[in-house]
Amino acid sequence: MRQRWLPVTLIILIGFLLRLFQLTAVPLRGDEAFSVQYWARLPLSQSLTEIATLEPHPVLTYGLFHGWGLLAGTSVLAMRLLPALIGLLGIPALYRIGSRLINREAGLLAALLFALHPFAIWHAQDARNNAIWAGLSLVTMWFGLQALDQPRRSRWVWYAILATITCNIFYFEWLPLLAFGVYVLLRQRAHFAAWVLAALPAFLTSGASFLILQGGLIFGGAYAGTTASRLDIGRLFTWFLPTLSIGDRLLLTWWNSLLWPLLLILFIGGVLLLWRYRRDSAILLLTWIIVPVGLLSAAASRLNIFDPRYVLPILPALILMLAGLIVLSYRHMRGSRLRWGLPLAVMGCWLGITGVSLANYYFNPATLKSRDWPALTKYLRDETQADDLVIQLSVDAAFGYYYDAPAPNLALPERPSQPAAAIESALASYSGEYRSIWVVGQTFPDWPNVGVVEGWLNQHMQRVRSGQAADLHYWQYMPWEVNPDEVSPTPLATFDQQVELMGYRWLLPANRDETLTVWLYWRPVRAAAVPLKVFVHLIGSPNPATGSPLWSQDDRFPQNGQLNTVEWTTGELYRDIYSLPLAQVPAGTYALAVGFYDPDTGERLPLGDGDAYRIPDVVIP
């Protein structure tokens, strides 16, 4: 017996190590941060009365995450470890199911493929209830099959307990539960009444949870789903099938159009072989897939829930079809030269593709599951003040999880239906209340009010800084009217008795190779005879490529052409913004040379014995 379970134990260990690997390497994504903040950290009474009425999950999910948070803490490691551990239950369950439906070799192979599966690992490393649901759903299926094979009352009781727990972890467990019921009706009709009695507690308790917690949300029409997709039959093949087969991190775009037909052929081949040698098993697997997909598709015609994660428990059925193809083709081709070649070729290709998908998931920056909110919040922590306001455009809970800057923050737009007039009214109020307004992230492109915040700010305020922290944008806006506290009470320099430099700031970007931002404050003494340009030059040791001390520059008319030195108002303060590229600038200490010149003649305005004001000690890291 010990030797029989040794390979399964090794497979479970492999699955656990893959789910533990890089577990905290990527920041929490928005839904995960929401789970930590509102499922685990809030008192259970508050999460059930305030959060569960807005986010449709069963009561047991809230209880489980809150209890785990009390026991293990709410760190990224602790919260991601919960689904990783419970999801592992699916590996031995799938081994037992595969052994029962096909044979022991197919069970071992299916367990291994599940342990290695990129989409299963993605969810196992996600602080949500999807992987918990998928693992428990497999255990429930195994107990159901046990009840059919040994139809004793105790077996059905255990099945009822597991089904009730799983349905109260994720409402979509109704789909595989109904699929099993359809199979029982088709192939084990004598046990259908027993199945109904065993499944009834699961339906009643989860249904009661749904009606009590989310009834108003659903039936009131306030819930439209959490994805951007509704039913698209074609995408069942081009999106669902590849994702549930080898994950969604392959990135071989040139092969995508060929991938789903090849996968379809493999699964059809597996079904045909099962139909010949294990017809009852083939019917179970087909029912296991068709019923959940069909029911989800019907619901997705009305709600935005068309996403592979909502049929995650059919993933093992696809794996079993593949395992059946590999194992039974060996038996089917007895005497053929391809008896070993074809199974090994299919297995080798599958493992190779899985390896590429996993490598992309773990190491490729283009496939990261979340945005680098910690990089952005660190920059905001260093650069913002308490009298600034940070507006988050993307309404992402992960931003709030990591945000610890001194400036207050809020989400705007608050929701897709928020009217543009309400957003603009709020911005008008904020612009007079705060020193500056920071904007981060990006409004969802399918929201009707996309671009309203940026449009109003660009029209009514001065953009004084912009850039990216990792892959996240940030902008800073200030009123056009300069607060005298921003500048020196006395001029730093006077150019040709025409204009005074009253102050400056230089600001490093969040990403090293973007632009150095320079703020210059001008106070005209008299109007210029011609429109003058400003030069801002970064100078240092001679550049080996040019032999010049000039490393970067930004020459333009004041305020990017909005301000004309012939017409500007004498005595008024103007804030002027310049951006100097740093991509080709090595680390070191530099200086900034600033001044004015006539763009037609190139002649600079004099400043004492020279023609430029020097800002020293500009350190580029």
N, C-alpha and C positions, 0 to 999 in steps of 0.2 A: 504493500500500500504506500509505504514511504517512497519507494522508487517510482511509483506511478505518479505521485504528485511532485516529484523533484523538478521535472521540466516546467511544470506550471509555476512552481515557486520561482524558478529562474526567470521566467517570462514576467511574472509580477514584479520582480526586482528590477528588471530592465525597464518596465513601464514606470515604476516609481522613480528611478534615477532620471529618466527622460523628463518626467513631470517636475522633478526637483531642479533640474539643470536650468540655470539662468532665470530662476523663478522670480527674482527681484531685480533683474537687469533692466527691465523696461518699466517706466512709470505706470501708475494706474491709469486706465482709460476712464472716460466719464462715467459709464455705468458701474464700473468697479468702485470708483470713488463715492458714487451715490450709495452703493451697498454699505460701504464702510461708515459713511457719515449718518445715514438714515435708517439702515437696518441694524447695524451692530452697535453704534454708539448711543443712539437715542434710547430712552426708556421704552420698554416694549409697549406700554400703554399708549405712549405718544406716537410711536411708529404705526401702530394699528389704527389709531384714530385720525392721524394727520397724513401719513405717507401711503398706507395701504389703500386709502380711498382714492389716491391719485395714480398709483402704480399697481396694476392688476397682478398680484402674486398671492398665493395662498398663505394662510396664517402660519403654517408650520415653517415656511421660509423665513419669516421675520423672527420667529422664536428660535430657530436653529442658528441664524447668524448672530442674533443678540446673545444667546447662550455661549456660543463659541467665542465671541468677543470678550465676554466676562471671564472665560476660562483661559484663553490663549492670548488675549490682547487684540488690538486692532491695527497692528503694523502691517505693512504690505506682505511680509513673509507669512504672518499668521493667517491673514484673510485669504491669501491664495492657497495656503496649505490645506484649508478645509475642503474645497472641491477636488484638489489633487488626491487627497487621501480617500474620500468617499467614492470618487470616480473609479479608483482602483478595483472596487468590488466587481466592476463589470468584466474584468479580465478572467477570474475563475468562473464567473457565471457563464461567460461566453464559451469557455472551454467545455463546461458541462453541457450547454445547449448544443454546441457543435458535435460533441461526442454522441449525444442522443439522436440528433437529426441525421448525421452522416456516419462518422466513425471517429475514433480517438485521434487519429492523425489530423483529420480536418479540424477537430476541436482545438488541438495544439496550434495548428497553423492559424486558425481564426484568432485565438488568444494573442499570438505573437503579432499579427497584423493590427489588431486593436491596440496593443501596447505601443506600437510604433506609429499609429495613425496621426498625421499632422493636425487634422481638424479636432480629433479627440484631445490631443495634447494642448492645442490652443485653448480649448474650453476648460481643460483641467487646470491650466495656469491662469484662469480668469476668476476673479473674486465675485462670481455670480452663482446662480443655482442651476445652470445648464448642465454642467458635468455631473453634479450631484444627482440630478434627475436622470441623466443617461445611464449612470452606473446602477442606480436603484431600479430603473426600468428593466434592465437586463436581469437583475436578481428576481424581480417580479415575474418576468417571463419564465425564468427557470422554475420557480415555485409553481407556476401555472401548469407547466408541462409535467412536473412531478405529480401534481394533483390529478392530471389526466391518466398518468401511468399507474398511480397507486391511489385510486379515488376513495381515500379515507377522509373522515371528517377533519382530522387534524391537519391534513395536507391543504384542504380548502381553507381552513382557518388561517394557516400561515400565509397562504396566497392572499386572503382578504386583508390581513394586516399589512403585508408589503404593498399591495395595491393602494390601500388607504393612505399609507405614509407617502408613497410616491405621488399620488394625485394631489396631496396637500403640500408637496414641494413645488410642483409645477402643473398648472392647469392642463397643459397640452399632453399630459400623460393619458388623458382621456382617449387620445388618438391610438396609441399602441394597445391600450386596454380594450377598446372597441374592436381593433383588428384581431386580437386574440379571441374575442367573443365571436366574431364572424367565422374565424377558423373552427372554433368549437361547434358552431351551428352547422358548418359545412361537413366536417369530418368526424366529429365526436358528439353527435346530437344527443346521445343518451346522457351526456354530462352538461348539457346546456343549462338546465335549470339550476344545477349546482353552481355553475359559473355565474349565473345571474345573481344568486344569493350571495356569493362571495364578492362580486364586484359592486354590489349595491351599496355597502358602506362607503366605498371609495367615491362613488358618484354622489351620494347624499351629503357626505361631510364636505367634500370639496365644492359641491354645488351650493351648500349653505354658506361656506366661506365666501364664495363668489358673490352671492346675493347680498349678504350682510355688508361685506367690505366694499365691493365694487359695483353693486347693482345700480346705484345712482349714476356712477361714471359711465357705465356701458349703455344703460337704457335711456339715460338723459342725453345721449348723443355727444358727450364731451370727449369720448375716446375714439380715435380714428386709427389706432395702431402706432407702433413705434419704429417702423421702417419707412423708407421712401418708395416702397414697391407694392403694387397690387398684382393680381393674377396676370401672368404672362406664360401661357402654355409652353412656348418655345424655350423659355429659360429653365423649365424643368429639366431639359436635356443639356442646355449649354452652360447652366450655372449650378443648379442643384446637383446634378449627377457628378461633375468633376469635383465640386467642393466636398461632397459626402464620400467621394472615393479616395482622393489623394490630397484634400485640403485646398485652400485658396491662396497658397503662397508659392506657386510654381514659377510664375512670371515668364514662362516660355510662350510669349504672345504669338510668335510665329507658328506655334503648334496647336494653339487653342482650338482652332477650327477643326482640327483632326482628332483632338483628344476625346471629345464626348462620343463620336461615332465608334472609336476603338473601345472605349469603356462599355458602351452599349452592347457591342458584339461579344465582349468577354462575359458580361452578365447574362446575356441571352444564352451563350454557350453553357454557362454554369447551370442555368435553369433547365435547359434541355437534358443535360446529363443527370441532374437530380430527378427530373421527371421520369427518366428511364429506370433509375436504380432506387430512388427514394421519393416516390410520387407524393406521399403525404407530406414530406419535408418541403418539397418544392411548393406545394399549395400553401403551407404555413409561411414560407418566406415571401411568396408573392402577396399574400394577404397582409403580412407585416409591413410591406412597402406600399401597396396600392391604397389600402384604406386610409392611413395617415396622410399620404400625399393628396388623395382625393378630397378628404375632409378639409385639409388646410387650403387647398385650391378653392373650394367652395366658399370658405370663410374669407379668403383673400380677394374674392370678387367684390366684397363689401368693405373690408378693412385693410389697412396697410400693414399686413403681417406676412407678406410673401417673402420668406427668408429661410434658407436651409436649416438654421439653428432651431427652428420650431418643429422640425421632424428629425432632430438629432438621433433619437432611438432607432431609426431605420438604418443607421450606419452599420450596426452589426449584421443586419440581414444582407446587406450588400457584401460585407466581408465574408459571410458564410457562402454566398453564391460563388465568390472567387475561390475560396478554400475548396468548395465542392468541385469546381472546374479543375483545379490543380490536382487534387487527390483522385477524383474519379476518372479523369482523363488517363491517368496512369493505368487504372484498371481497365478502362474501355479499350485502350490501344494495345492490349496484350498481344505480343508477337510482332508488333510494328517497330520499325527503327526509330520512330518518333516517340516511343513510349516514355523515354526519359527526357528527350530533347525538348518537347513542347512544354511539359510542366516546369522544367527548369528555366526555359526561356521566359515564360510568363512570370514566374516567381522572381527571376533576376531583374526583369524590366520593372516589375512593380516595386521591388525594393530599391532599385536605382532612382525611380521617380520619387518615391517616398523620401529617400535620402536628400535629394535636391530640394524638395519642399521643406523638409525639416531644417536644412542648412539655411535656406532663405528666412525661415521663421526665426531662427536663433540669431543669425548674424547679419542679414542684409538690412541696412537702414531703410531701404525702400519698402519693406514689408512690416515695419514695426506696428504693433497693434495700437499704440497710443502716441499722442503728441508729447513733446518734451516740455511739459509744463514746468518742471523744476528749473530748467534753464531760464525760462521767461520770468518766473516768479523771483528767482535770485537776482536777475537784472533789475526788476522793479523794486526789490528790497533795497538795492544799492542806490537807485536813482530817484525814487519818489520821495515826496515829503508828506507830512500829515495833512497839509491843506491842498493836496492834489486829489483828484478823483480818477479811479481806474474803471473803465467801462469794458466789460467783456462781451464781445459780439457773438461768441459761439455757444453761449449758455451751456458750458461744459462743467460738470460737477468736479472734474479732476482739477480744474483751475482753483476752485474754492478749497479743495483738499490741500493743495500745496501752497496756496497764497498766504504769505505772512509779512507783506510789506506794510509800512506805516499808513499808507493812503487807504481810505475806504474804497470798497469796490461794489459794483452792482452789474447786473445783466441788462442789456438793452440791445435790441428789442427783448421784452420779457417773454414774448410768445409770438407765434406766426400771425395771429389775428390782431395784434396791437396796431391801432391806426397810426399812420405816419404823422398826423397832426398831434397826437398824444406824445409820440417820441420827440418831435421837434419842440413841443412845449416844455418837456422835461429838460432837454438840452439847453434851451434858452435860460431856464432857471439855474442849471448847474454852471453855466458859463459865467454867471455873475457871482456864484457862491464860492467857487474854488479857484486857486491860483492857476492851475492848469488841468486839462483833461487828457488822460491817457486812454487810448483805445487799443485793445488786444484781440487777437483771434480773427475770426471771419464768420459773418452771418451765414447760416445755411442757405445755399443758393436757391433752394426751392421755396423759401419763405417769401410771402408777398411783400414784406417790408424790407427786403434785402437792400442795402446801400443807403437807407435813409439816414442813419447816424453819420456815416462818412460824408454823405452829400451835404448835410447841414453844417458839419464842422468845417469842411473845406470852404464853404461859402461865407461863414460868419467868424471864423477864428483863424489864427495863423498857425500853420503846421511848423513846429520848431524842431522836430526830431522824427526820424523814421528808421526802421531797420527790421531785422529778424533775430530772434533768439532761437537757435537751432532752426526749426522749420515753422516757427510761429511769428507772425507779424506784430509789430507794435508801432504806434504813432503817438506823438505828444502834441497837443494844441494849447495855445495861449491866446488871450485877448490881444487884438492888435494894439490897443492902447497900453503903453509900457508903464508899469508901476515904478515910480522913482526909487523904490527900495532895491530894484534890480541893478542899479548902476552906482558908480562913484559920484559923490557930490561935486567933485572937481574933474575937469577933463584929464584924460591920460595923455592925449596928444591932440594937436591942432594942425590940420593940413592946410597950408597956404591961407590961413585966416578965412577958410571957407567952411570947414566942417570939423567938429570935435569928436574924437573917439571917447565915449563916456564909460565904456566897459566891454568886457568880453567873457566868454566861457568856451572851453573846448570839451567835447564829450566823446568818449570812446563808445564804439558800438558793442552790442552783445556778442556778435560774431566777429572774430578778429579781422577777417578779410573783407569787411564791408567798408563803411565810410566814417571818417572822422567828422563830426559835426562841430561847426564853429558858430557861435553867436557873437555878433558885433553890434554895438549900440552907438548910433550916430545922433549928433545934435547939430543941425545946420546953423552956421553963423550968417551966411548969406547964400543966395542962389548962385549956382555955377553958370558959367557962360555957355557951356555945352553939356549934354548928357554924359556923365562920367561913369566908367565901370570901376568896380572894386576887384582887386586881386587879393587872393589869400593863398600863400605859397608855403608848403612844408619844406623846410630846408635843414640840411644836416651835412654830414661828411660827404665828399664827392661821390656821386652815383657812378659805379664802374661802367655802367652801360652808356652813360652820356658824358661823363667827366664834369657834370654840373652838380652843385649842391641841391638842386631842386629835385624833390622826390615825388611830390604830388601837388595839385593845384586846383583851384576853382575860381575862374574869372567870370563875372557876370554883372549886369546892372543891378543896383540895389533892389532887394526884395523880389529878385527874379524878374525884373523889368516892370514890376508894379509901381515902383518909386522912381521918379525922375528927378535928378539933382538940379535941373533947371527950375522945377516947379515945387520942390518940397518946402515945407513951412519952417521958417526960421524959429529956432528955439524949441521945436518939438522933438521928442525922443522917438527914435525908430529902432526897432529890433530887426536885424538882418541876418539871414541864415545861409550858411555855406556848407558844402559837403565835399570832402576830399577823399578820393579812393585810397584804400590801404592795401589792396591785394598785392602790390609789388613793393611794399615798404617793409624792410626788415625791422626786427625789434631794435629799439634804441631810443636815445634821447634826441629830440629835434627842437626846432623853433618854428614859429609861424611869423611870416612877414606879411603885413597887410597894408593896403593903401589904395589910392585912386589913380586912374589914368584916363587920358583922352583916347578912346578906341580908334579914332581916325589917325592921330599922329603918333600914338604910343607914348606920349609925354606924360610923366607922372607928376602928381601934385607934390611940391616940396614939403619936407618935414624937418625943420632944423637944418642940420648938415647933410641930411639924407633924403630919402623919398619913401620910406616904409617904417611902420611901427613894428617892433620886434616883440613877440610873445615867447618867452623862453620856457625851457623845461617841459616840453611836451613829450611825455614818455609813452612810447608805443610798445606794448608788451609782446 
